[in-house]
């Protein structure tokens, strides 16, 4: 099976297609020329598994190493895409060699049945959350189809087994104060067990998040604000109880936000068949995923 010109016959092939798409953006390509030397410096050229895992609390500093030129909408949008890409790359670093992948919410990457499961209908209108990233944990022993050159066949293979799949939506925003209410409201909708108004429903084409083995919704921010955040601040309160948690690219601050590397064990521990740092070490030695350089 081909996805974006990459042969996908196993999960690492799928990850390779995802990373190819990630670095196809001019914004990401430009930012990566600044980020990569810092990443290599902090991880001993991606050879130290502990340093790779603990890159999480440095992500905000790495991201801000590419300075913004203003606060216009175009610049903010580009910055948001860059932060999303950096988080996606880091998640796939941790997932390298495992049963999980993180990808952008794109039709060319996400199987239709999984997109459909998270679609919300409001009357005749259908929409998806501002998901930014989707993490999929495949079940043990899943076989990728090899006889079709499209993503359609992958969706057909997943569909009858969807109850053994886990999925997490990870919303990425550079600005916390301006965006905290968005993940709060989407998470509330996804967690609702039903609506009195039947014009609101979750899922389409026979698929729903309730079919999945597990579903989580998370928020990951830089944040771009310089003012300190406190446990009593409204922005913090709004995302405190998200089903998948609230994270940032800094050290964990109790009651405010967790270091992003904690998302692996909190939401996606089932993707790993060994301790997470040991898993990264295995991926490094096997040159899997992000470490296939």
Backbone bond lengths (Angstrom), bond angles and torsions (degrees), N, CA, C in turn:
res aa  C-N    CA-C-N  psi(-1)  N-CA   C-N-CA  omega(-1)  CA-C   N-CA-C  phi
1 X - - - 1.454 - - 1.524 109.34 -
2 X 1.327 116.80 138.66 1.454 121.76 178.06 1.517 110.08 -108.72
3 X 1.334 116.98 133.41 1.451 123.25 171.14 1.524 106.93 -128.33
4 X 1.324 115.90 117.09 1.463 121.67 -178.73 1.531 111.50 54.39
5 X 1.327 115.83 36.60 1.455 120.55 177.16 1.512 114.68 81.09
6 X 1.338 118.00 4.43 1.467 122.25 179.89 1.524 109.07 -105.81
7 X 1.326 117.19 133.86 1.458 120.87 176.56 1.526 109.00 -70.87
8 X 1.328 115.62 121.87 1.461 120.97 -177.38 1.529 108.54 -119.37
9 X 1.332 115.62 99.63 1.467 119.62 175.34 1.523 111.46 -123.39
10 X 1.332 115.85 5.86 1.460 121.59 174.31 1.526 107.92 -159.03
11 X 1.316 116.82 177.83 1.465 119.79 -173.32 1.531 112.42 -67.85
12 X 1.340 118.03 -30.24 1.459 119.12 178.94 1.529 111.50 -73.01
13 X 1.336 116.46 -30.03 1.451 119.10 171.93 1.514 111.10 -65.48
14 X 1.331 115.94 -39.68 1.467 121.75 176.84 1.529 109.78 -61.72
15 X 1.335 116.31 -44.30 1.468 120.46 179.11 1.535 110.68 -62.19
16 X 1.325 116.60 -38.55 1.465 120.27 179.59 1.527 110.87 -62.12
17 X 1.345 117.08 -39.82 1.466 120.76 177.55 1.525 110.78 -65.86
18 X 1.330 116.36 -39.76 1.462 121.52 178.60 1.533 110.89 -63.02
19 X 1.333 116.79 -44.70 1.468 120.94 179.99 1.520 111.24 -68.46
20 X 1.317 116.99 -35.09 1.466 120.25 176.50 1.523 109.91 -60.92
21 X 1.328 116.19 -45.72 1.459 120.62 177.91 1.526 110.85 -62.69
22 X 1.325 116.35 -40.61 1.465 121.21 -177.43 1.520 111.60 -59.15
23 X 1.337 116.37 -42.22 1.457 120.45 -175.83 1.528 113.14 -91.23
24 X 1.337 116.57 8.92 1.457 119.75 176.66 1.524 111.88 -81.49
25 X 1.329 116.71 -12.00 1.459 122.06 -179.65 1.525 110.83 -80.22
26 X 1.327 116.40 133.76 1.467 120.97 178.02 1.526 110.73 -63.07
27 X 1.331 115.97 -38.29 1.465 120.47 178.70 1.521 110.85 -59.59
28 X 1.328 116.20 -46.72 1.462 120.80 -179.11 1.518 110.51 -68.21
29 X 1.317 117.10 -41.30 1.462 120.93 179.21 1.530 111.05 -58.94
30 X 1.336 115.97 -43.47 1.463 120.43 179.61 1.527 111.36 -66.27
31 X 1.346 115.54 -45.61 1.468 119.74 -179.15 1.528 111.03 -66.02
32 X 1.338 116.97 -37.17 1.463 120.52 -175.97 1.523 111.96 -62.82
33 X 1.318 117.13 -30.47 1.467 119.83 178.94 1.524 111.19 -63.15
34 X 1.333 116.49 -24.48 1.472 121.49 176.52 1.520 110.27 -91.99
35 X 1.327 116.86 -40.41 1.466 120.74 -175.74 1.524 113.04 -71.29
36 X 1.312 116.99 -41.16 1.461 119.37 -171.02 1.527 113.55 -57.54
37 X 1.345 119.87 -46.17 1.475 118.27 178.44 1.531 112.49 -58.75
38 X 1.340 117.61 -36.40 1.462 120.78 179.15 1.529 110.54 -68.78
39 X 1.324 116.31 -41.46 1.464 121.02 178.59 1.530 110.76 -62.85
40 X 1.316 116.38 -45.73 1.466 120.29 -179.95 1.527 111.13 -63.83
41 X 1.326 116.12 -38.56 1.469 120.43 179.44 1.530 111.14 -64.47
42 X 1.336 116.85 -40.92 1.458 121.15 -174.97 1.535 112.66 -80.60
43 X 1.333 117.83 -11.14 1.470 120.70 -176.38 1.530 112.79 -122.07
44 X 1.336 116.94 12.31 1.464 121.46 -174.96 1.527 110.09 54.34
45 X 1.324 113.99 53.48 1.474 121.35 179.84 1.528 112.77 59.53
46 X 1.331 115.07 39.16 1.471 122.26 179.16 1.528 111.81 58.95
47 X 1.336 116.51 37.34 1.465 120.56 178.93 1.533 112.80 -112.73
48 X 1.334 117.64 -11.98 1.463 120.92 -177.10 1.532 108.54 -106.74
49 X 1.341 118.37 110.39 1.471 120.66 -174.92 1.525 113.84 -61.61
50 X 1.336 117.05 -37.58 1.457 120.00 179.55 1.530 110.84 -66.29
51 X 1.326 116.42 -42.47 1.459 119.93 178.61 1.526 111.65 -67.94
52 X 1.321 116.89 -33.73 1.467 120.41 176.73 1.527 110.43 -63.75
53 X 1.326 115.93 -48.46 1.464 120.29 178.42 1.525 110.55 -60.93
54 X 1.317 116.51 -42.50 1.458 121.40 -176.79 1.529 113.35 -85.14
55 X 1.334 115.79 17.01 1.459 120.52 170.65 1.529 109.90 -71.04
56 X 1.345 116.11 -21.25 1.461 121.66 -176.83 1.513 115.09 -47.59
57 X 1.343 119.46 -54.03 1.464 119.84 -177.73 1.528 114.59 -71.55
58 X 1.335 116.91 -1.45 1.466 120.67 176.65 1.529 111.99 -102.16
59 X 1.332 117.43 -4.66 1.461 119.52 -173.47 1.528 112.76 -61.86
60 X 1.319 117.55 -37.78 1.465 119.55 179.98 1.525 111.23 -63.95
61 X 1.329 116.38 -43.37 1.464 119.89 178.71 1.527 110.94 -65.94
62 X 1.333 116.37 -39.37 1.465 119.88 177.29 1.522 109.91 -62.65
63 X 1.333 116.03 -44.34 1.461 120.21 -179.51 1.525 111.82 -61.75
64 X 1.329 117.17 -45.16 1.460 120.26 -176.42 1.525 112.80 -76.96
65 X 1.318 117.74 -3.25 1.467 119.75 175.63 1.529 111.35 -66.84
66 X 1.319 116.66 -19.94 1.462 120.25 172.21 1.522 106.26 -97.67
67 X 1.298 117.47 103.26 1.462 121.87 -172.24 1.519 111.43 -72.10
68 X 1.331 115.41 142.54 1.462 121.26 175.38 1.530 108.98 -77.89
69 X 1.316 115.63 153.23 1.466 121.06 -179.72 1.514 111.84 -101.87
70 X 1.326 117.28 0.23 1.460 120.14 -179.91 1.509 109.78 171.31
71 X 1.332 116.31 -174.17 1.460 121.12 -178.74 1.518 112.07 -119.00
72 X 1.338 116.70 19.56 1.452 120.71 177.53 1.515 111.31 -66.20
73 X 1.331 116.71 161.47 1.455 121.48 -175.85 1.518 112.17 -59.92
74 X 1.334 117.04 -39.79 1.462 120.36 -178.75 1.520 110.73 -63.60
75 X 1.334 116.36 -41.88 1.462 121.01 -179.83 1.525 110.33 -67.58
76 X 1.349 116.83 -42.87 1.452 120.26 179.67 1.524 111.36 -62.32
77 X 1.333 116.02 -39.72 1.458 119.99 178.57 1.515 110.99 -63.69
78 X 1.337 116.93 -44.31 1.465 120.79 179.12 1.520 110.72 -63.10
79 X 1.345 116.47 -40.40 1.458 120.49 179.18 1.526 110.36 -64.33
80 X 1.335 115.79 -40.27 1.459 119.56 178.78 1.512 111.91 -63.01
81 X 1.323 117.44 -41.72 1.462 121.16 178.42 1.526 111.01 -64.51
82 X 1.327 116.05 -37.39 1.464 120.16 179.89 1.530 110.99 -67.89
83 X 1.333 117.70 -42.50 1.465 121.25 178.56 1.526 110.49 -63.43
84 X 1.322 116.26 -43.66 1.457 121.30 176.63 1.524 111.03 -57.34
85 X 1.332 116.73 -42.32 1.465 121.31 -179.30 1.524 111.23 -66.96
86 X 1.331 117.11 -41.18 1.456 120.78 -179.80 1.533 110.61 -64.58
87 X 1.330 116.70 -42.68 1.460 120.70 177.92 1.526 110.45 -64.31
88 X 1.338 116.78 -42.57 1.462 120.88 179.33 1.525 110.70 -61.28
89 X 1.323 116.61 -44.12 1.469 120.37 178.73 1.529 110.22 -61.63
90 X 1.335 117.28 -44.96 1.465 120.58 -178.10 1.534 111.26 -64.71
91 X 1.329 117.08 -41.21 1.463 119.39 177.84 1.522 110.65 -61.15
92 X 1.330 116.81 -41.60 1.467 119.10 178.90 1.517 112.03 -71.46
93 X 1.325 117.69 -24.41 1.465 119.78 171.47 1.526 108.88 -61.03
94 X 1.331 116.11 -49.56 1.464 119.93 -179.79 1.512 113.06 -67.13
95 X 1.346 116.82 -32.30 1.460 120.94 -177.71 1.530 113.71 -86.41
96 X 1.319 118.28 -6.11 1.465 120.54 -177.97 1.528 110.51 -54.08
97 X 1.324 115.69 129.65 1.455 120.50 -179.99 1.512 115.05 79.35
98 X 1.349 117.87 8.26 1.468 121.27 -179.38 1.530 110.62 -112.24
99 X 1.328 115.52 -168.91 1.459 121.44 -179.64 1.528 112.82 -92.50
100 X 1.343 117.95 9.93 1.466 120.63 -175.22 1.525 111.76 -121.40
101 X 1.328 115.10 150.37 1.462 122.09 172.22 1.521 108.33 -134.32
102 X 1.334 116.04 151.14 1.463 122.35 172.80 1.518 107.35 -116.75
103 X 1.333 116.91 135.44 1.464 119.70 -176.23 1.517 110.56 -146.92
104 X 1.321 114.36 159.82 1.450 119.60 173.35 1.529 109.99 -70.59
105 X 1.323 115.20 153.03 1.462 121.28 179.33 1.530 108.11 -78.62
106 X 1.343 115.55 86.30 1.456 121.62 -178.56 1.521 109.46 -134.60
107 X 1.312 116.12 143.35 1.463 120.73 -179.66 1.524 112.37 -62.16
108 X 1.326 116.13 -27.87 1.463 119.82 -179.02 1.520 112.21 -78.15
109 X 1.334 118.01 -7.41 1.461 121.20 -177.00 1.526 113.92 -121.26
110 X 1.331 117.75 -39.46 1.456 121.38 -172.15 1.529 110.31 -92.63
111 X 1.331 118.69 122.65 1.466 120.70 177.67 1.526 111.84 -54.79
112 X 1.325 116.21 141.79 1.469 121.89 -173.42 1.519 112.67 -56.86
113 X 1.328 118.42 -41.22 1.465 119.92 -176.67 1.530 111.66 -63.88
114 X 1.331 117.18 -31.52 1.461 120.14 177.99 1.526 111.13 -77.43
115 X 1.328 117.58 -37.98 1.466 120.47 173.14 1.519 110.29 -60.92
116 X 1.335 115.36 -45.03 1.468 120.01 -178.08 1.523 111.59 -61.80
117 X 1.318 117.08 -36.90 1.468 119.81 -175.85 1.522 112.09 -62.81
118 X 1.337 117.67 -28.75 1.463 121.29 -177.34 1.525 112.84 -100.56
119 X 1.321 117.86 4.40 1.463 121.57 179.91 1.524 110.33 -75.88
120 X 1.319 116.23 135.43 1.458 121.91 178.67 1.516 109.22 -109.46
121 X 1.310 115.73 130.40 1.466 121.63 178.20 1.525 109.18 -104.23
122 X 1.312 114.70 131.66 1.464 121.32 175.41 1.522 106.29 -125.26
123 X 1.336 115.49 96.24 1.451 119.73 -170.86 1.522 108.74 65.47
124 X 1.335 117.28 -132.66 1.468 120.11 -179.33 1.521 113.50 -82.13
125 X 1.333 116.91 -5.55 1.466 121.00 -175.49 1.517 110.39 -95.93
126 X 1.328 115.28 140.32 1.461 120.98 179.23 1.519 109.96 -122.58
127 X 1.319 116.00 140.23 1.450 120.40 -177.89 1.516 109.70 -147.60
128 X 1.310 115.43 158.53 1.461 121.43 171.58 1.512 108.85 -113.18
129 X 1.311 115.80 149.14 1.447 120.33 175.81 1.514 111.37 -55.48
130 X 1.325 116.24 160.25 1.460 120.08 170.68 1.527 107.00 -72.04
131 X 1.318 114.99 71.87 1.462 119.86 -168.14 1.518 113.48 -73.43
132 X 1.341 116.44 -29.93 1.455 120.63 -177.04 1.532 111.37 61.46
133 X 1.321 117.67 -68.97 1.466 120.59 -179.36 1.529 110.70 -125.26
134 X 1.318 114.90 149.17 1.456 121.23 174.31 1.526 107.75 -126.67
135 X 1.312 116.17 130.76 1.461 122.06 173.92 1.520 107.81 -105.41
136 X 1.315 116.83 130.48 1.466 122.34 177.98 1.525 108.52 -120.39
137 X 1.322 116.07 127.56 1.464 121.86 174.55 1.527 107.52 -105.28
138 X 1.334 115.78 114.46 1.467 121.49 -179.44 1.528 110.22 -80.68
139 X 1.319 116.98 149.20 1.475 119.42 177.10 1.525 110.83 -72.80
140 X 1.300 115.20 157.49 1.471 121.42 177.62 1.525 109.91 -58.18
141 X 1.337 115.94 133.16 1.456 120.84 175.05 1.514 115.66 81.61
142 X 1.336 118.22 7.49 1.472 119.48 -179.96 1.527 110.16 -62.59
143 X 1.314 116.38 134.18 1.455 122.55 -179.49 1.527 110.37 -104.98
144 X 1.320 116.43 121.90 1.457 120.49 177.81 1.532 109.66 -76.09
145 X 1.331 117.51 138.29 1.464 119.97 178.01 1.523 110.60 -67.18
146 X 1.313 116.75 146.02 1.466 120.21 -177.62 1.531 111.71 -123.03
147 X 1.327 117.65 2.81 1.462 119.78 -172.16 1.527 113.87 -111.37
148 X 1.319 116.95 22.61 1.457 119.18 -179.81 1.520 108.90 -148.59
149 X 1.330 117.17 137.71 1.457 121.35 -176.84 1.529 112.26 -93.93
150 X 1.303 117.40 39.54 1.464 119.27 178.84 1.517 110.23 -150.56
151 X 1.342 114.42 166.21 1.461 120.85 178.56 1.528 111.04 -72.72
152 X 1.316 116.94 -18.11 1.465 121.12 -177.23 1.522 112.21 -56.83
153 X 1.314 116.21 -42.51 1.452 119.19 -177.49 1.527 112.08 -68.20
154 X 1.328 117.02 -30.92 1.460 120.10 176.08 1.525 109.73 -65.28
155 X 1.323 117.06 -42.87 1.462 120.80 177.81 1.523 110.73 -61.65
156 X 1.326 116.75 -41.02 1.468 120.54 178.95 1.526 111.47 -64.57
157 X 1.325 116.16 -32.70 1.468 120.19 179.17 1.526 111.05 -73.80
158 X 1.332 115.82 -35.36 1.459 120.83 -178.97 1.525 111.62 -74.48
159 X 1.336 116.40 -39.79 1.467 121.79 -169.96 1.537 114.42 -47.34
160 X 1.328 120.75 -52.73 1.476 119.14 -177.92 1.526 113.60 -72.63
161 X 1.321 116.28 -9.61 1.474 120.58 -178.51 1.531 111.10 -112.66
162 X 1.334 117.93 12.38 1.461 121.31 -169.90 1.529 112.57 -60.39
163 X 1.322 117.60 -26.45 1.465 120.21 -179.63 1.522 112.79 -68.89
164 X 1.327 117.66 -11.47 1.467 121.09 177.77 1.527 111.64 -102.05
165 X 1.330 117.17 3.96 1.462 122.18 178.59 1.526 111.02 -98.09
166 X 1.331 115.09 147.66 1.463 121.56 172.54 1.519 108.06 -114.33
167 X 1.331 116.47 146.21 1.461 120.30 179.51 1.519 110.33 -141.05
168 X 1.302 115.63 140.84 1.451 121.11 176.03 1.514 110.35 -130.71
169 X 1.314 116.37 131.94 1.458 121.34 172.83 1.518 107.31 -94.07
170 X 1.335 115.87 132.02 1.464 122.00 -178.18 1.535 107.84 -124.44
171 X 1.311 115.70 104.77 1.462 119.33 179.19 1.522 109.37 -86.58
172 X 1.325 116.64 128.06 1.467 122.59 -176.64 1.524 110.13 -113.65
173 X 1.319 117.43 124.17 1.459 121.71 178.72 1.527 109.62 -138.11
174 X 1.326 115.97 140.29 1.460 119.08 177.10 1.521 110.92 -76.44
175 X 1.336 116.93 -34.76 1.457 121.75 -176.73 1.520 109.33 -101.17
176 X 1.315 117.56 125.18 1.457 121.15 -178.17 1.523 111.32 -85.66
177 X 1.335 118.07 -52.77 1.463 121.11 -174.74 1.519 112.76 -57.49
178 X 1.323 117.32 -40.64 1.462 121.15 -175.74 1.521 112.90 -76.32
179 X 1.331 118.12 -17.80 1.462 120.38 -170.34 1.522 115.71 -122.14
180 X 1.327 118.31 -2.72 1.467 120.22 -172.92 1.525 113.14 -61.67
181 X 1.332 117.06 -31.33 1.459 118.77 -177.89 1.520 112.25 -70.77
182 X 1.352 117.77 -22.07 1.465 120.54 -176.98 1.533 111.26 -69.02
183 X 1.331 120.01 -54.28 1.475 118.66 177.44 1.521 112.67 -63.60
184 X 1.334 117.28 -32.97 1.464 119.73 178.40 1.530 110.58 -59.17
185 X 1.331 116.98 -47.08 1.459 121.01 -177.07 1.526 112.15 -70.61
186 X 1.346 117.02 -41.25 1.464 119.29 179.02 1.526 110.50 -64.17
187 X 1.322 116.65 -41.71 1.468 119.77 179.46 1.523 110.58 -63.42
188 X 1.331 117.00 -38.17 1.460 120.59 177.79 1.535 110.86 -61.29
189 X 1.328 116.25 -41.68 1.466 120.09 179.49 1.530 110.46 -65.01
190 X 1.338 116.32 -45.83 1.462 119.42 -178.00 1.528 112.27 -66.22
191 X 1.309 116.89 -30.85 1.461 119.58 -177.15 1.531 113.03 -85.65
192 X 1.338 116.36 -13.71 1.463 119.41 179.68 1.529 109.72 -64.83
193 X 1.307 116.74 137.60 1.464 120.87 -178.83 1.525 112.47 -87.54
194 X 1.317 116.94 -6.98 1.463 120.32 178.54 1.515 110.12 170.82
195 X 1.310 116.37 161.73 1.452 121.80 -179.70 1.517 109.40 -125.20
196 X 1.348 115.92 139.83 1.456 119.85 175.55 1.525 110.57 -63.99
197 X 1.329 114.38 -33.27 1.455 119.85 176.38 1.527 107.84 -89.37
198 X 1.308 116.28 108.36 1.465 120.32 -173.50 1.524 112.95 -75.18
199 X 1.339 117.63 3.21 1.460 119.26 175.52 1.527 110.94 -77.09
200 X 1.342 117.14 -9.19 1.460 121.87 177.69 1.524 108.94 -106.64
201 X 1.317 116.82 124.77 1.458 119.96 179.34 1.521 110.40 -147.13
202 X 1.327 116.22 157.11 1.458 122.57 -179.73 1.523 108.90 -111.67
203 X 1.328 115.24 126.01 1.456 120.81 179.64 1.516 112.73 99.81
204 X 1.324 116.02 162.45 1.463 121.66 177.01 1.531 109.01 -157.25
205 X 1.309 115.00 168.55 1.475 121.54 178.72 1.523 112.81 54.01
206 X 1.325 115.25 30.63 1.464 119.88 176.81 1.514 115.47 85.46
207 X 1.355 117.60 6.32 1.463 121.03 -179.30 1.529 110.44 -119.59
208 X 1.317 116.83 147.59 1.459 122.87 179.68 1.522 109.11 -150.82
209 X 1.314 115.90 158.26 1.468 119.18 176.77 1.527 110.85 -62.43
210 X 1.340 116.93 -21.92 1.462 120.28 179.31 1.523 111.93 -72.27
211 X 1.335 116.36 -13.15 1.464 120.42 175.78 1.526 111.68 -79.60
212 X 1.328 116.95 -20.48 1.457 121.93 -175.36 1.526 111.50 -75.10
213 X 1.300 115.40 154.86 1.468 120.41 175.63 1.523 110.57 -64.19
214 X 1.342 116.07 -38.74 1.465 121.08 178.29 1.517 108.98 -155.46
215 X 1.333 116.48 144.73 1.457 122.03 177.90 1.526 108.80 -138.73
216 X 1.330 116.69 133.04 1.461 121.01 178.01 1.522 109.74 -134.19
217 X 1.324 114.92 157.78 1.465 121.48 178.46 1.529 107.78 -131.66
218 X 1.333 116.52 123.98 1.466 121.24 -173.79 1.521 111.27 -127.91
219 X 1.312 115.40 162.82 1.465 123.21 177.21 1.529 108.34 -127.72
220 X 1.338 116.79 130.61 1.464 121.68 177.94 1.517 108.53 -128.31
221 X 1.319 116.85 122.74 1.458 121.28 -176.54 1.516 111.12 -126.48
222 X 1.354 116.90 163.05 1.474 120.30 178.46 1.537 110.18 -68.86
223 X 1.335 123.98 -57.10 1.455 129.03 -13.92 1.526 110.74 -86.87
224 X 1.341 115.94 163.48 1.468 119.84 -178.59 1.523 112.63 -80.54
225 X 1.338 117.96 -19.65 1.461 120.45 -179.96 1.525 111.29 -69.69
226 X 1.308 116.44 140.71 1.467 120.96 179.63 1.529 111.67 -88.31
227 X 1.334 117.50 -23.11 1.457 121.15 -177.80 1.523 109.85 -68.42
228 X 1.341 118.56 135.28 1.468 121.10 -179.64 1.528 112.25 -60.45
229 X 1.333 115.97 148.60 1.463 121.42 176.59 1.524 108.62 -100.48
230 X 1.332 115.50 145.59 1.461 120.43 179.13 1.519 109.83 -123.85
231 X 1.326 115.89 163.45 1.459 121.15 -179.67 1.518 111.83 -61.86
232 X 1.323 117.13 -26.36 1.464 120.79 -176.09 1.523 113.18 -92.33
233 X 1.321 117.69 -4.23 1.458 120.40 -179.15 1.525 111.51 -68.64
234 X 1.337 116.85 146.16 1.463 120.58 -176.70 1.527 112.21 -63.51
235 X 1.332 117.22 -39.18 1.466 119.69 179.68 1.521 111.09 -60.46
236 X 1.335 116.82 -38.10 1.468 121.53 178.95 1.524 110.64 -70.32
237 X 1.325 116.47 -43.87 1.462 120.33 -179.94 1.524 111.79 -59.84
238 X 1.323 116.86 -36.11 1.461 120.43 -175.64 1.525 113.07 -65.74
239 X 1.325 117.64 -29.82 1.468 119.34 -176.98 1.524 113.27 -111.88
240 X 1.317 116.54 6.26 1.462 120.29 -175.20 1.519 112.71 -61.70
241 X 1.319 117.56 -35.84 1.467 120.59 -172.45 1.520 113.53 -109.30
242 X 1.327 118.30 24.50 1.457 119.86 175.96 1.524 109.92 -59.32
243 X 1.313 116.41 144.79 1.473 120.21 -176.37 1.519 112.53 -59.51
244 X 1.354 116.70 -31.47 1.456 120.17 -179.32 1.511 114.45 -104.02
245 X 1.340 116.99 -3.70 1.455 120.78 176.84 1.524 114.46 97.32
246 X 1.331 114.00 171.19 1.454 123.68 -178.07 1.522 108.85 -121.15
247 X 1.337 116.79 129.09 1.469 121.23 -172.78 1.521 111.21 -135.94
248 X 1.338 114.30 161.36 1.462 120.16 171.43 1.524 109.38 -147.28
249 X 1.332 115.71 171.78 1.458 120.30 -177.91 1.509 113.29 -87.78
250 X 1.318 116.77 38.50 1.460 123.95 179.76 1.527 109.30 -132.35
251 X 1.337 116.68 178.67 1.455 120.25 174.97 1.521 109.75 -64.77
252 X 1.317 115.92 150.70 1.462 120.73 177.90 1.517 110.66 -58.55
253 X 1.337 115.98 132.56 1.455 121.96 172.81 1.513 107.08 -117.43
254 X 1.303 117.20 111.68 1.450 122.65 -173.57 1.528 111.80 -52.58
255 X 1.318 115.41 128.16 1.454 120.49 178.03 1.512 114.60 81.71
256 X 1.339 117.28 -3.48 1.471 120.68 -177.83 1.527 110.53 -117.17
257 X 1.320 117.27 -64.29 1.468 121.12 -179.47 1.520 109.45 -158.43
258 X 1.324 115.58 151.04 1.463 121.51 178.06 1.516 110.08 -96.48
259 X 1.319 115.81 150.00 1.459 121.67 170.75 1.528 107.76 -58.61
260 X 1.317 117.14 137.56 1.462 120.92 -174.68 1.528 113.39 -59.18
261 X 1.340 118.10 -24.72 1.469 116.41 -179.21 1.531 112.43 -68.15
262 X 1.331 117.48 -13.99 1.456 120.37 177.78 1.529 112.59 -74.41
263 X 1.339 117.11 -13.17 1.464 120.44 -179.75 1.535 111.34 -66.32
264 X 1.326 117.07 -27.90 1.472 120.34 -179.24 1.525 111.58 -62.70
265 X 1.320 116.15 -51.31 1.466 119.25 -177.03 1.518 112.01 -78.61
266 X 1.321 117.50 -29.46 1.471 119.14 -177.83 1.523 111.73 -74.82
267 X 1.332 117.37 -45.18 1.468 120.02 -171.74 1.520 114.76 -106.74
268 X 1.354 117.45 -27.07 1.464 119.05 -168.41 1.525 112.69 -131.76
269 X 1.322 116.53 31.28 1.459 119.78 -176.89 1.520 111.78 -61.29
270 X 1.324 117.30 -29.81 1.466 120.37 -177.85 1.527 112.58 -67.13
271 X 1.332 117.99 -13.30 1.468 120.75 178.48 1.520 111.82 -72.96
272 X 1.317 116.68 -18.69 1.464 122.07 -173.36 1.530 111.27 -104.40
273 X 1.320 116.44 137.87 1.464 120.45 177.35 1.518 111.83 -104.73
274 X 1.335 116.33 12.21 1.464 122.73 179.03 1.524 107.58 -159.90
275 X 1.334 119.68 171.91 1.459 120.37 175.27 1.529 111.10 -52.38
276 X 1.321 116.77 143.79 1.464 121.22 -169.40 1.525 112.35 -59.82
277 X 1.318 118.85 -44.51 1.461 120.20 -179.82 1.527 110.66 -65.78
278 X 1.332 116.61 -36.73 1.478 119.77 174.69 1.527 110.61 -63.09
279 X 1.321 116.31 -37.38 1.463 120.92 178.68 1.525 110.76 -63.87
280 X 1.334 116.60 -42.67 1.468 120.61 177.85 1.526 110.17 -64.28
281 X 1.338 116.89 -40.27 1.464 120.96 178.13 1.523 110.68 -59.81
282 X 1.328 116.37 -41.21 1.462 120.69 178.45 1.527 111.10 -64.92
283 X 1.337 116.50 -39.91 1.464 120.39 178.92 1.522 111.15 -65.97
284 X 1.328 115.97 -37.21 1.472 119.98 178.00 1.525 110.18 -64.16
285 X 1.335 116.66 -47.73 1.465 119.98 -177.90 1.525 112.00 -67.77
286 X 1.340 116.00 -30.15 1.460 120.03 179.68 1.517 114.01 -91.77
287 X 1.328 115.98 -0.20 1.471 122.16 -177.67 1.526 110.55 50.85
288 X 1.348 114.14 55.36 1.459 121.04 -179.24 1.510 110.94 -105.08
289 X 1.327 116.61 148.80 1.450 122.14 173.84 1.505 113.76 59.85
290 X 1.327 116.40 -127.59 1.457 122.58 -179.43 1.527 111.38 -57.40
291 X 1.333 116.84 -27.75 1.464 121.10 -174.76 1.520 113.04 -86.94
292 X 1.321 117.38 4.07 1.456 122.27 176.63 1.531 107.97 -83.24
293 X 1.329 115.80 76.67 1.476 122.14 -172.31 1.514 109.99 -117.31
